[in-house]
C-alpha cells in the first residue's frame, strides 16, 4: 500500500473514531438526560395524583371510595398517562388503560421500566391509607417518545457520519496528495538521477520539513553533479595528459631512433655523424628535463611545504635584479615596482613561480619588449602582476593554459625548449600556498598574469 493511501486511511479512521465516540457519547448523554427528566416529571405527576386522593379522602371521610375513583377518572386525561389502577387488596377499585405489571406490595414507591408491543412504559406504584385501610395506586406513563427521539438522533447521526466520511475522505485524499507530492517529486528526481539525468532537481515550493528535504536533496544532487563533472574533467585531463605525454615522447624518440640507426649503419660522414650525435644529445637532454618536470609535478602534489614569513618586495626585487642583465641582452626591459608586504611562503618555490611567469613573457616576444612586475596589497592579499607587451593569447587558450603539455604556439614553444609543464607547476605551487592565479590577455596586446596570496597583517 502506498504511503498516500495509508495517510488517507489513517485520517479517515481518526475522523470516524473521533466523530463516532463523540456522537455516541452525546446521544447517550442526551437520552439519559431526557429519560431522567421524564421520570422526574412522572414522579411529580404521581405525587400530585396521590395528594389529590388523600385530599378527597380527608374531605369525605365516610365516602365509599366512589369519589376517589371519580377523581382518578377526572385526572386520567394526560397524553403521557397510559394506564391507572387503584386496588384494595385483591379488589380493583379503578382500572383504565394499560394492564398493570404486578409488583410486590410495599409502602414505598416502586418504579419499573418495561416494554410492551414496541412501547416503552414507566410504572410507579405506592400505598396510601384511607380510614386505616391501605390502597395501592399504580400509574403507567408512556415514555416511547424519549426512545423515539433517541432513534431519530441515531438515524440522523448515521446520515451525517456517511456524509462526513465522504467529504472527509475527499479532503483527506487532497491533503495527503498535497503533503506527499513533494515526496513524489523527490522520488522522480532520484530515478532521473539514477538514469543519468544529472540536471534533474526537486525545486521544492514549500519551506516545511518536506520542503527542506527537497532542498537538501537538490544540494546533494548539485554536489553529486559537480563531483561527477569534476571526475569527467579529471578523466579528460588524464586522457589529454597521456596523449600529450605520448606525443612529447614520440617525436624525440622517433628522431633519436632514426639518427641512432644511421650512426649504426655508418652511412653518414664525419660532419653528419657529429650533427646526428648533437641532435641525439639535445633531444635526450629535453627528455631528461621532461622527466624532471614530471617528477617535480608529482612531488608538488604529495609534499607539505614549510612556509616562513617572506618579504615579497625584497624577494621580487632580488629576482628582478639577477634577471635584468640576461633579459637586457635580448632587448627586453625588465622592471619591478613593488610595495612592501609579508606573506607566508616557501621563498625558493614561490620565486620559481615568478621566474617562470617572466620567462613565459620573454617567450611571447619576438623582437624585444617590456616586462613589468608589480606588487601591491589588495583586499587582504598580496597581489603580484607580471605584465608584458608580447603576442598575447586567444581567449580559448586562457582556459587551457595551466593544463599539462598545453602550448599556445606549439612550434615556437618546442623550438624554445618548452615542454608545456611550466604553468602547470606554477599552479600547483600557488595552490599549495592557498593562492590564486589568473590570466588576462588579448592577441597582439600582451598578457597580464595575476598571482594573489594571503598577506600577513600586523
For each residue, the residues with C-beta under 8 A, 3 or more apart:
1: 5 6
2: 5 6
3: 6 7 180 183
4: 7 8 173 176 177 180
5: 1 2 8 9 176
6: 1 2 3 9 10
7: 3 4 10 11 172 175 176 179 180
8: 4 5 11 12 169 172 173 176
9: 5 6 12 13
10: 6 7 13 14
11: 7 8 14 15 168 172 175 176
12: 8 9 15 16 165 168 169 172
13: 9 10 16 17
14: 10 11 17 18
15: 11 12 18 19 164 165 168 172
16: 12 13 19 20 161 165
17: 13 14 20 21
18: 14 15 21 22
19: 15 16 22 23 161 164
20: 16 17 23 24 161
21: 17 18 24 25
22: 18 19 25 26
23: 19 20 26 27 157 160 161
24: 20 21 27 28
25: 21 22 28 29
26: 22 23 29 30
27: 23 24 30 31 150 153 154 157
28: 24 25 31 32
29: 25 26 32 33
30: 26 27 33 34 150 153
31: 27 28 34 35 146 149 150 153
32: 28 29 35 36
33: 29 30 36 37
34: 30 31 37 38 146 149 150
35: 31 32 38 39 143 146
36: 32 33 39 40
37: 33 34 40 41
38: 34 35 41 42 80 122 141 143 146
39: 35 36 42 43 111 122 143
40: 36 37 43 44
41: 37 38 44 45 80
42: 38 39 45 46 80 122 124 139 141 143
43: 39 40 46 47 109 111 124
44: 40 41 47 48
45: 41 42 48 49 78 80 81 139 141
46: 42 43 49 50 109 124 126 137 139
47: 43 44 50 51
48: 44 45 51 52
49: 45 46 52 53 72 75 84 137 139
50: 46 47 53 54 126 128 137
51: 47 48 54 55
52: 48 49 55 56 71 75
53: 49 50 56 57 68 71 72 86 128 130 135 137
54: 50 51 57 58 128
55: 51 52 58 59
56: 52 53 59 60 63 67 68 71
57: 53 54 60 61 63 68 128 130 131
58: 54 55 61
59: 55 56
60: 56 57 63 67
61: 57 58 131
62:
63: 56 57 60 66 67 68
64: 67
65: 68 69 88 93 130
66: 63 69 70
67: 56 60 63 64 70 71
68: 53 56 57 63 65 71 72 86 93 94 130 135
69: 65 66 72 73 86 93 94
70: 66 67 73 74
71: 52 53 56 67 68 74 75
72: 49 53 68 69 75 76 84 86 94 96
73: 69 70 76 94 96
74: 70 71 77
75: 49 52 71 72 78
76: 72 73 81 84 96 97
77: 74 81
78: 45 75 81
79: 142
80: 38 41 42 45 141 142 143
81: 45 76 77 78 84 97 139 140 141 142
82: 97 98 119 121 140 141 142
83: 96 97 98 99 100 138 139 140
84: 49 72 76 81 94 95 96 97 137 138 139 140
85: 92 94 95 96 100 136 137 138 139
86: 53 68 69 72 92 93 94 95 135 136 137 138
87: 90 91 92 93 135 136 138
88: 65 91 93 133 134 135 136
89:
90: 87
91: 87 88
92: 85 86 87 95
93: 65 68 69 86 87 88 135
94: 68 69 72 73 84 85 86
95: 84 85 86 92 100
96: 72 73 76 83 84 85
97: 76 81 82 83 84 140
98: 82 83 116 121 140
99: 83
100: 83 85 95 123 125 138 140
101: 112 114 123
102:
103: 106 110 112 123 125
104: 110
105: 127 136
106: 103 110 125 126 127
107: 126 127
108: 126
109: 43 46 124 125 126
110: 103 104 106 124 125 126
111: 39 43 122 123 124
112: 101 103 122 123 124 125
113: 120 121 122 123
114: 101 121 123
115: 118 119 120 121
116: 98 119 121
117:
118: 115 144
119: 82 115 116 142 144
120: 113 115 142 143 144 146 147
121: 82 98 113 114 115 116 140 141 142 143 144
122: 38 39 42 111 112 113 140 141 142 143
123: 100 101 103 111 112 113 114 138 139 140 141
124: 42 43 46 109 110 111 112 138 139 141
125: 100 103 106 109 110 112 136 137 138 139
126: 46 50 106 107 108 109 110 136 137
127: 105 106 107 134 135 136 137
128: 50 53 54 57 134 135 137
129: 132 133 134 135
130: 53 57 65 68 133 134 135
131: 57 61
132: 129
133: 88 129 130
134: 88 127 128 129 130
135: 53 68 86 87 88 93 127 128 129 130
136: 85 86 87 88 105 125 126 127
137: 46 49 50 53 84 85 86 125 126 127 128
138: 83 84 85 86 87 100 123 124 125
139: 42 45 46 49 81 83 84 85 123 124 125
140: 81 82 83 84 97 98 100 121 122 123
141: 38 42 45 80 81 82 121 122 123 124
142: 79 80 81 82 119 120 121 122 145
143: 35 38 39 42 80 120 121 122 146 147
144: 118 119 120 121 147 148
145: 142 148 149
146: 31 34 35 38 120 143 149 150
147: 120 143 144 150 151
148: 144 145 151 152
149: 31 34 145 146 152 153
150: 27 30 31 34 146 147 153 154
151: 147 148 154 155
152: 148 149 155 156
153: 27 30 31 149 150 156 157
154: 27 150 151 157 158
155: 151 152 158 159
156: 152 153 159 160
157: 23 27 153 154 160 161
158: 154 155 161 162
159: 155 156 162 163
160: 23 156 157 163 164
161: 16 19 20 23 157 158 164 165
162: 158 159 165 166
163: 159 160 166 167
164: 15 19 160 161 167 168
165: 12 15 16 161 162 168 169
166: 162 163 169 170
167: 163 164 170 171
168: 11 12 15 164 165 171 172
169: 8 12 165 166 172 173
170: 166 167 173 174
171: 167 168 174 175
172: 7 8 11 12 15 168 169 175 176
173: 4 8 169 170 176 177
174: 170 171 177 178
175: 7 11 171 172 178 179
176: 4 5 7 8 11 172 173 179 180
177: 4 173 174 180 181
178: 174 175 181
179: 7 175 176 182 210
180: 3 4 7 176 177 183 184
181: 177 178 184 185
182: 179 185 186 202 204 205 206 210 211 213 214
183: 3 180 186 187 210 213
184: 180 181 187 188
185: 181 182 188 189 202 203 204 214
186: 182 183 189 190 202 213 214 217
187: 183 184 190 191
188: 184 185 191 192 200
189: 185 186 192 193 200 201 202 217 221
190: 186 187 193 194 217
191: 187 188 194 195
192: 188 189 195 197 200
193: 189 190 196 197 198 200 221 224
194: 190 191
195: 191 192
196: 193
197: 192 193 200
198: 193 221 224 225 228 229
199: 225
200: 188 189 192 193 197 221
201: 189 218 221 222
202: 182 185 186 189 214 215 217 218 221
203: 185 214 218
204: 182 185 210 211 212 213 214 215 218
205: 182 211
206: 182 210 211
207: 211 212
208: 211 212
209: 212 213
210: 179 182 183 204 206 213 214
211: 182 204 205 206 207 208 214 215
212: 204 207 208 209 215 216
213: 182 183 186 204 209 210 216 217
214: 182 185 186 202 203 204 210 211 217 218
215: 202 204 211 212 218 219
216: 212 213 219 220
217: 186 189 190 202 213 214 220 221
218: 201 202 203 204 214 215 221 222
219: 215 216 222 223
220: 216 217 223 224
221: 189 193 198 200 201 202 217 218 224 225
222: 201 218 219 225 226
223: 219 220 226 227
224: 193 198 220 221 227 228
225: 198 199 221 222 228 229
226: 222 223 229 230
227: 223 224 230 231
228: 198 224 225 231 232
229: 198 225 226 232 233
230: 226 227 233 234
231: 227 228 234 235
232: 228 229 235 236
233: 229 230 236 237
234: 230 231 237 238
235: 231 232 238 239
236: 232 233 239 240
237: 233 234 240 241 403 404
238: 234 235 241 242
239: 235 236 242 243
240: 236 237 243 244 403 404 405
241: 237 238 244 245 403 404 405
242: 238 239 245 246
243: 239 240 246 247
244: 240 241 247 248 404 405 406 420
245: 241 242 248 249 294 404 405
246: 242 243 249 250
247: 243 244 250 251 405
248: 244 245 251 252 290 405 419 420
249: 245 246 252 253 287 290
250: 246 247 253 254
251: 247 248 254 255
252: 248 249 255 256 283 284 286 287
253: 249 250 256 257 287
254: 250 251 257 258
255: 251 252 258 259 279 280 283
256: 252 253 259 260 279 280 283 284
257: 253 254 260 261
258: 254 255 261 262
259: 255 256 262 263 276 277 279 280
260: 256 257 263 264 276 280
261: 257 258 264 265
262: 258 259 265 267 268 272 276
263: 259 260 266 268 273 276 277
264: 260 261
265: 261 262
266: 263
267: 262
268: 262 263 272 273 276
269: 272 273
270: 273 274
271: 274 275
272: 262 268 269 275 276
273: 263 268 269 270 276 277
274: 270 271 277 278
275: 271 272 278 279
276: 259 260 262 263 268 272 273 279 280
277: 259 263 273 274 280 281
278: 274 275 281 282
279: 255 256 259 275 276 282 283
280: 255 256 259 260 276 277 283 284
281: 277 278 284 285
282: 278 279 285 286
283: 252 255 256 279 280 286 287
284: 252 256 280 281 287 288
285: 281 282 288 289
286: 252 282 283 289 290 417 419
287: 249 252 253 283 284 290 291
288: 284 285 291 292
289: 285 286 292 293 417 419
290: 248 249 286 287 293 294 419 421
291: 287 288 294 295
292: 288 289 295 296
293: 289 290 296 297 419 421 422 425
294: 245 290 291 297 298 421
295: 291 292 298 299
296: 292 293 299 300 425
297: 293 294 300 301 404 421 424 425 428
298: 294 295 301 302
299: 295 296 302 303
300: 296 297 303 425 428 429 432
301: 297 298 428
302: 298 299
303: 299 300
304:
305: 346 349 432 433
306: 346
307: 310 344 345 346 433
308: 344 345 346 347
309: 342 343 344 456
310: 307 315 342 343 344 345 347 350
311: 314 315 340 341 342
312: 315 316 338 340 341 342 343 345 375 382 384 453
313: 316 317 338 339 340 341 375
314: 311 317 318
315: 310 311 312 318 319 347 350 351 354
316: 312 313 319 320 336 338 354 373 375 384
317: 313 314 320 321 336 338
318: 314 315 321 322
319: 315 316 322 323 351 354 355 358
320: 316 317 323 324 334 335 336 373
321: 317 318 324
322: 318 319 325
323: 319 320 326 327 334 355 358
324: 320 321 327 328 334
325: 322 328 329
326: 323 329 330
327: 323 324 330 332 333 334 358 362 371
328: 324 325 331 332 333 334
329: 325 326
330: 326 327 362 368
331: 328 367 368 369
332: 327 328 362 365 368 369 370 371
333: 327 328 368 369 370 371
334: 320 323 324 327 328 358 371 373
335: 320 370 371 372 373
336: 316 317 320 372 373 374 375
337: 372 373 374 375
338: 312 313 316 317 341 373 374 375 376 384
339: 313 375 376 377
340: 311 312 313
341: 311 312 313 338 375 376 377 382 455
342: 309 310 311 312 455 456
343: 309 310 312 382 453 454 455 456
344: 307 308 309 310 433 454 456
345: 307 308 310 312 349 350 433 453
346: 305 306 307 308 349 350 432 433
347: 308 310 315 350 351
348: 351 352
349: 305 345 346 352 353 429 432
350: 310 315 345 346 347 353 354 429 433 453
351: 315 319 347 348 354 355
352: 348 349 355 356 425 429
353: 349 350 356 357 426 429 430 451
354: 315 316 319 350 351 357 358 373 384 386 451
355: 319 323 351 352 358 359
356: 352 353 359 360 422 423 425 426
357: 353 354 360 361 386 426 449 451
358: 319 323 327 334 354 355 361 362 371 373 386
359: 355 356 362 363 422
360: 356 357 363 364 422 423 449
361: 357 358 364 365 371 386 388 390 447 449
362: 327 330 332 358 359 365 371
363: 359 360 412 413 416 418
364: 360 361 388 390 391 392 446 447
365: 332 361 362 368 369 388 389 390 391
366: 391
367: 331
368: 330 331 332 333 365
369: 331 332 333 365 388 389 390
370: 332 333 335 388 389
371: 327 332 333 334 335 358 361 362 386 387 388
372: 335 336 337 385 386 387 388
373: 316 320 334 335 336 337 338 354 358 384 385 386 387
374: 336 337 338 384 385 387
375: 312 313 316 336 337 338 339 341 382 383 384 385
376: 338 339 341 382 383
377: 339 341 380 381 382 383 455
378: 381 382 383 452
379:
380: 377 454 455 457
381: 377 378 435 452 453 454 455
382: 312 341 343 375 376 377 378 452 453 454 455
383: 375 376 377 378 450 451 452
384: 312 316 338 354 373 374 375 450 451 452 453
385: 372 373 374 375 448 449 450 451
386: 354 357 358 361 371 372 373 448 449 451
387: 371 372 373 374 446 447 448
388: 361 364 365 369 370 371 372 446 447
389: 365 369 370 445 446
390: 361 364 365 369 446 447
391: 364 365 366 409 443 444 446
392: 364 441 442 443 444 445 446 447
393: 397 398 401 408 439 441 443 447
394: 397 398 408 443
395: 398 399
396: 399 400
397: 393 394 400 401 406 408 441
398: 393 394 395 401 439 440 441
399: 395 396
400: 396 397 403 406
401: 393 397 398 406 408 423 439
402: 406 423 424 426 427 437
403: 237 240 241 400 406 424
404: 237 240 241 244 245 297 420 421 424
405: 240 241 244 245 247 248 419 420 421
406: 244 397 400 401 402 403 420
407: 410 413 414 418 420
408: 393 394 397 401 413
409: 391 412 413
410: 407 413 414
411: 414 415
412: 363 409 415 416
413: 363 407 408 409 410 416 418 420
414: 407 410 411 417 418
415: 411 412
416: 363 412 413
417: 286 289 414
418: 363 407 413 414 422
419: 248 286 289 290 293 405 422
420: 244 248 404 405 406 407 413 424
421: 290 293 294 297 404 405 424 425
422: 293 356 359 360 418 419 425 426
423: 356 360 401 402 426 427
424: 297 402 403 404 420 421 427 428
425: 293 296 297 300 352 356 421 422 428 429
426: 353 356 357 402 422 423 429 430 437
427: 402 423 424 430 431 437
428: 297 300 301 424 425 431 432
429: 300 349 350 352 353 425 426 432 433
430: 353 426 427 433 435 436 437 451 453
431: 427 428 434 435
432: 300 305 346 349 428 429
433: 305 307 344 345 346 350 429 430 453
434: 431 453 454
435: 381 430 431 451 452 453 454
436: 430 451 452
437: 402 426 427 430 449 450 451
438: 449 450 452
439: 393 398 401 447 448 449 450
440: 398 447 448 449 450
441: 392 393 397 398 445 446 447 448
442: 392 445 446
443: 391 392 393 394
444: 391 392
445: 389 392 441 442
446: 364 387 388 389 390 391 392 441 442
447: 361 364 387 388 390 392 393 439 440 441
448: 385 386 387 439 440 441
449: 357 360 361 385 386 437 438 439 440
450: 383 384 385 437 438 439 440
451: 353 354 357 383 384 385 386 430 435 436 437
452: 378 381 382 383 384 435 436 438
453: 312 343 345 350 381 382 384 430 433 434 435
454: 343 344 380 381 382 434 435
455: 341 342 343 377 380 381 382
456: 309 342 343 344
457: 380
458:
